């Protein structure tokens, strides 16, 4: 990233010209080359992309009545992004999202929107300190149709909390298990994230997290 004086023949420039992106960082004009986004090719990412492609195509085969139900569901279920702004997914977005989660968690695809609300987030979620491992625990929820998705970010330096956007999928197991030993970890701190997913509806709780120190 380069620091500039009078960028693009102006007092301040923002935006993209060709392959160069102009911005201002802490009051200093900057410029950097635009890079193409990376396309990670892990087994999980490839599997999810394949499922998304499948259900985008299947959306076109659903009846008009079913698609109308999904559009109504989308209108009734707006979301809030990380900046606090309200956004509305399309009916197709919800159809693909929920079916992908259902299939990944061992359920059967659905053709109409789910009823009810997502499960509550895992309670008493805790990641224990350990030597080369962390034992993650949570309170067993009611019901038998929930899966626990466990994600992890680390190792990172002490005092730093990991970010969900950088977390890697670690494991999926029945929520009734209530404990998971994550082994083979190097020294450092790790942030673990967990959520419940309804394997029959695809509805997911919000993530909770905890930090473990591994020696």
N, C-alpha and C positions, 0 to 999 in steps of 0.2 A: 504494500500500500504506500503510495507516494503522497507527500505533503506538497501543497501547491500555493502559489501566489497568483491571484487573478485568474482562476481556472476558467477555461473556455472563454477568455476575453470578458469576464464578468467579475463582480465582487464576490459572488457565491453561485456555484453551480450544483444542481442536484439532478440525478437521473442518469440515463444511459445515452451515450453517443457512440455509435458503432459497437466496439467490444469493450469500451471503457465506461465504468460506472463512477459518477461524481457524487460526492456526499460531503457532509461536514461532521467531523468527529470532535466533540469538546471544543467547538469554536474554530477548529482548524480545517480548512478545505483539504479534501483528500481525493485520490483517484485510484482505482484498482481495475485490473482486467477481469471481465466477467468469465467465470468458469462454468462449464457445463455441469449440471448436477450429476452426482455419482449414481450409479445404478448397482447397489449391492446385490450379490447373487448367492446369498445364503440359501440353504435348503428351505427354511421357513418362509423367506421372502418369495422364493419361486413358487412355493405351494400356495401362498396367499394370492399372488398375482394370478395363478391359474384358476383358483376358485372365483376370484373377482370376474375374470373373463367369462367363466362358465355362467355365472348368475346374471351378468349384464346381458348375455345372449338369451338366457331363459326368461328374463323380464319381458322380452318381446313376444314370448309365447303365452304369457298369462292373459286371461280374459280381460276385456275392458272393465268389467265389474270389479275384478280383483285389483287392477291397477288403480281404479278410482278409490278403492279402500285404502291403498297405500298412500295415495296423494293426500287423502283426508288425515291419515295418521301423521304424515309429515307436517301438515299444517298445524296439527294439534300438539306437536312435540318439537318446538324450537330448541336450539341449543345455545349455550354461551361459550364463546371462544376464550383463549387465554388472555385476551385484552379486555374481556368483559362485554364484548359486543354480541348481540343476538344474531344468530344465523339460522336459516331454515334449510334443512336437507330436502332433496326431492324424494318422491315416493320410491324411485329407482334406487337412490342412495340407501334408504332404509332397508329395502328389499335385499340388496346385495350385502350390506353390513350385517344384518341379523342372520341371514342364511350362511354367510361365511363363518360367523361365530358358532352357529349351531353345528355345522359340519365339523369344524375344528374340534369341538367338544363332544363329538360322538353322537349327536342327535340326528333327526331326520328333517329334511328341508320343509319349509312352510310356504304356503301360497297366499295366506292372508295375514294381516298384521296381528301382533300378539295383544292380549288383554292384560290388564294389571300393570304393575310398576316393577322396576328392577329390584333385586334383593338389596338389603342394607349392606353397606361395606363391611368387610371382615372386622370384627371387634377383637380387642386385645392382641392385635397383630404385633409381633415382636421378633427381631432378629438378634440372636444371642452372639456374644463375642466368643472366639474360639481359636484354636491352633489349626490352621489349614482348612477350617470349615466354619460354618455358621448354621445353627439349628433355628429354623424359622417356625414359629408357632402362631396359632390363632384359635379363637373360640369356635367350636363346632356349631354351624348354623342349623336351624330347623329345616326339615325336608331332606329329600335324597336326590334332588335333580340339579344340584349346584356343583360346578367345577371351580377349583381354585386355579387361577393363572398367576404364576410367580415370575416376575421380571427383576433384573439386577443391573446396577450400574456400578462399576468399580474395577480395579481398586483406584482410589483417589486419596489425596492428602488429607490428613486429620483436620477436622473442622469444616470440611467441605461436604455439602449435601449433593448427592447425585441428582440428575434430571431424568424424568420419565422419557423425554424425547430421545435420550441417549441410551436408555436401558435396553438390554438384550433379553429376549425371552429365555427363561431358565427351565420351567417345568409346568406341567398341567397335571392335576391330580384331583381326586374327589375331595370336595370341601370337608367331608366328614373325617378325613384323615387327621386333620388338625395339627400336623407337624411334618416338616421336611428338612432333612439334613443336606445342605449344599456343601459338598466337599471339593477338594482339589483347588482351593483358593490360595493365591499368593498373599504375602503380607500387605496390609493396607486397610483402608476403610471401604465398606461396601454399602450402598443403599439398595434395599430390597423393596419392591412394590408388589402389592397383591390386590386382586379383586375377585369377586364371585361372578360367574357367568352361568345363566340358566341354560342348560343344555337343550331344553325343549323350545325355548322362546328366543334365545339369542340375546336377551336383555342382560346388560352387565352393570354391576355396581361401579361407583367411583373407586379409584385406586386409593389405598392407604400405604404408608411407607414407614420404614424404620432403618436405622443405621447400625451396622455391626463392625467391630474392629477385629481384624484377623491378624494373628501373629505367625 
